[in-house]
Amino acid sequence: MDRAIEALFLALVSNTVSLENQYVSFLLSIDCLAHPLLVGVTDLPPRNAVSGDYEFTGDEFVAVRLLLIKGNPHEPHMRMSTNSYCQRYSRTLTTP
C-alpha cells in the first residue's frame, strides 16, 4: 500500500493533468479513504451513483488534490504528514 500512496502523492503534485485524475479516482474508490493520511478527508465530489466509484474530471481533480494535500483539518498531525510528504515529492519532480 505504501507504493500506491507514493504514486498517489506523485500524481497530486504533478504539473499537468493527463491520467492523474483517473488514477487518484481509482485509488480513492478502492481504498475508501482508509489510509491514515486520508481518513476524514471531506468535501470530495460525490461518487458515481451507478458504479459507486469516484470519477474526477480534470477540473474536479485540481480542486480535489488540494483537499487531499491538506488532509483532515481536524487531525493536524495528519495534515502535517501529508504536506511534508507532498513537499518532498514536489521537490523531486522540480529538481533536474
C-alpha positions in Angstrom: 0.0 0.0 0.0 2.9 2.4 0.6 3.8 2.3 -3.1 0.3 3.1 -4.0 0.3 6.1 -1.6 3.6 7.2 -3.0 2.2 7.1 -6.5 -0.9 9.0 -5.2 1.2 11.8 -4.0 3.3 11.9 -7.1 0.0 12.3 -9.0 -1.2 15.1 -6.7 1.9 17.2 -7.2 2.1 16.7 -11.0 2.3 19.9 -13.1 -0.2 18.5 -15.6 -3.4 16.5 -15.5 -3.4 13.7 -18.0 -4.2 10.4 -16.3 -3.6 11.6 -12.8 -7.3 12.3 -12.2 -8.2 8.8 -13.3 -5.5 7.2 -11.1 -6.5 9.2 -8.0 -10.2 8.4 -8.6 -9.4 4.7 -8.9 -7.2 4.6 -5.8 -9.7 6.5 -3.6 -12.5 4.3 -4.8 -10.8 1.0 -3.9 -9.1 2.3 -0.7 -12.3 4.2 0.5 -10.0 6.8 2.1 -8.8 4.2 4.7 -5.1 5.2 4.7 -4.2 7.2 7.8 -3.2 10.2 5.7 -6.7 10.3 4.0 -9.0 9.4 6.9 -11.6 12.1 7.4 -10.9 14.0 4.2 -14.3 15.6 3.3 -15.8 17.7 0.5 -14.9 15.4 -2.3 -17.2 15.3 -5.3 -19.9 12.6 -5.0 -19.2 9.1 -6.2 -20.9 7.9 -9.4 -24.4 6.8 -8.5 -24.2 3.6 -10.6 -20.6 2.4 -10.1 -20.1 3.8 -6.6 -16.6 5.0 -7.7 -15.1 8.4 -7.7 -14.7 9.7 -11.3 -13.0 13.1 -11.2 -12.8 15.3 -14.2 -9.6 17.2 -14.8 -11.2 20.3 -13.3 -12.5 18.4 -10.3 -9.1 16.9 -9.8 -7.4 20.3 -9.5 -9.7 21.1 -6.5 -9.6 17.5 -5.1 -5.8 17.4 -5.0 -5.7 20.5 -2.8 -8.1 18.8 -0.4 -6.0 15.7 -0.3 -2.8 17.5 0.2 -4.3 19.5 3.1 -5.6 16.3 4.7 -8.1 16.2 7.5 -8.4 19.7 9.1 -9.4 18.1 12.4 -6.2 16.0 12.6 -3.3 18.5 12.4 -0.7 15.8 12.7 -2.1 14.0 9.7 -2.3 17.3 7.7 1.4 18.0 8.5 2.4 14.5 7.5 0.6 14.8 4.2 2.0 18.2 3.5 5.6 17.2 4.2 5.2 14.0 2.1 3.9 16.1 -0.9 6.5 18.7 -0.5 9.3 16.1 -0.5 8.0 14.6 -3.8 7.3 18.0 -5.3 10.9 18.9 -4.9 12.0 15.7 -6.6 9.8 16.5 -9.6 11.2 20.0 -10.0 14.8 19.1 -9.5 16.6 18.4 -12.8 
